[in-house]
Amino acid sequence: MKTLVAVTILSMALAGCVNPGKASVQEEQLQKHRFVLENINGKAVTSGTTPAPEIAFGEDMAVSGVMCNRFSGQAKLSDGELKVKALAMTRKLCAEPQLNELDHAIGTMLRNGTQVDLTEDQLTLATADTTMVFKRAE
């Protein structure tokens, strides 16, 4: 319980530190790394599925991942904002409602643009409505 409270407080603090217009992350810091989702809006992700919800960045900012459905596209990082104009995503209905919500959230965030912050091994994607916190998986 203490860990959950600490993670929640840290997530809120990091979300507050995301500053539009400030390029806090460079493409090289994301490329060739994979991140597993830990929480969304301060709530721990409780998926028992394999693979776990994640996002990965490849060469030239190719982004891919899975929440329930797999997604991929070509990302652009500009002034601290990550955006994927042509995001492709599979369309299956998931048994776990939380995973369906995660699919919708990540799709909306990447298509519309999300502020990105990387602090050590923690990646934060944040919009006005949603904050996702990931942990580096390698």
N, C-alpha and C positions, 0 to 999 in steps of 0.2 A: 504494500500500500504506500509506503514511504517513497519507493521508487517511482510509482505512478504519479504521485504528487510532485516529486522533483522534476520528472520529465514534463509534466504539464506546465509547471512554472517556467522551465527552461524554454519550452516551445513558445509560450506567450512572450517571453523576453526576446527571443530570436525574431519572432514575427514583428514585434515592435521595432526591431533594429533594421528591418528591411526598408531601405530608403529608395523610393523611385528616383531615377535619374543618376544614381550612384552605381557605377560598375564595380561591384564588390567581387565578382567572380569572372575569371577569364576562361575561354573555351578550353584551353589546355588543362585546366584543373578538373574539368568534367570528363573530357575524352578518355576512353578506355577504362572507365570506372562503372561499377554497378552498385546500386543503392537499394536496400530493402526498406519498405515502409514500416515505420514504428507506430506512428499515430497520426490521426487527422483531427484537427480542431481540439487537440488535447486529449482525445479519446484513443486508448490503445487499440491497435488493430488485432483482432482476435481470430484471425483466419487460421484454420487448421489445414488449409489446402496446400498442395504442392504443385507448382512452385509458389512460394510466398509472393505477395504483391511487391513489385519492384519496378525500377526504372534503370536503364543503362544508356550510356553515351558512347558511341563508336567514333570511328574516324570521321572527320569533317562534320561533326555534330549530328550524326545520324542517331536518332533517339528511338529506343524500343523498350518494351516492358510488358508486364502483365499485371492486372488487378484480378479480374475474373477473366476478362477477354484480353487477348494480346493486342498491342498497339505498336505502331511504328510511324516514322516520318522524318523529315529533314528539319532540324531545329535551327533557329537563329537566336543568338545571344547579343543583345544590344542594350547598352545602358542599364545593365542589371536585370533586363527582362528577357525571359525565355519564351519563345513562341514557335509553334509548329503549324504553319498554314494548312498543309495538306496531311492531316493526321488520318491514318488508316487504322481501323479497329474491327476485330471480329465481332460477331453479334449473337452470342449465345446467352440464354437466360441462366443465371447462376442460382444454385440452391440457397446460398447464403445471401440474405438481403444486404448486408454490409458490403459485400463485393460488388453487387449491382450499383450501389451508391458510389463506391470508389471508381468504377468505370465511368460513370457520369461525371464525377468531380474531376478526374484527371483529364478527361476529354475536353471539358469546358475550360479548364485552366490552361492547357497547352494550346488550344485553338485561339483563345482570347488573349493569351499572354499572362505570365505569372512572374512575379519578382523571385529571384533566386539568390540564395545565400549559402555559402559553404564555410563551415567553421570546423576545422580539423576533419573528423570523419562524419560530420552531420550535415546533410543537405536539407535545406528548407525551401519549399515552394509555397508562395503566399500570394493570395489575392485579397480583396476586401472581404470576401465571404468565407474563404477556405484557407487553411494552413495545413500542409502535409510535411511531416518530418521523417526523413529517411536516414539510415545508417549505412556507411560504406560497407560493402559485403566482401571485398577481397581480403 
